């Protein structure tokens, strides 16, 4: 790894000898090396076929989740599921089937 960074990525050729320049050069070189290594993997190549909007949409898939803590325990609920637990459900459900959620959560009507 060090030989690859030193020779292939010119890590030993620092343009300016100030400490801040050395740190910046080293961090940027390691970042570029890591990005290059990432995109050489199968998953990295798959990511190159997706646009930023698609990646953002996938990342936003958990935006409606809540983490509820109780003592040593925690649970992750969809906000609509949590509204059912609190007995304050919305009039219209957009992401879940309320009957299925009640059954799965063991709640009676």
Secondary structure, DSSP 8 states (H G I E B T S, - for coil): -HHIIIIIS-TT--SS-SHHHHHHHHHHHHHHHHHHHHHTSHHHHHHHTS-HHHHHHHHGGGTTEEEEEETTEEEEEEHHHHHHHTT---SS-SSS-HHHHHHHHT---
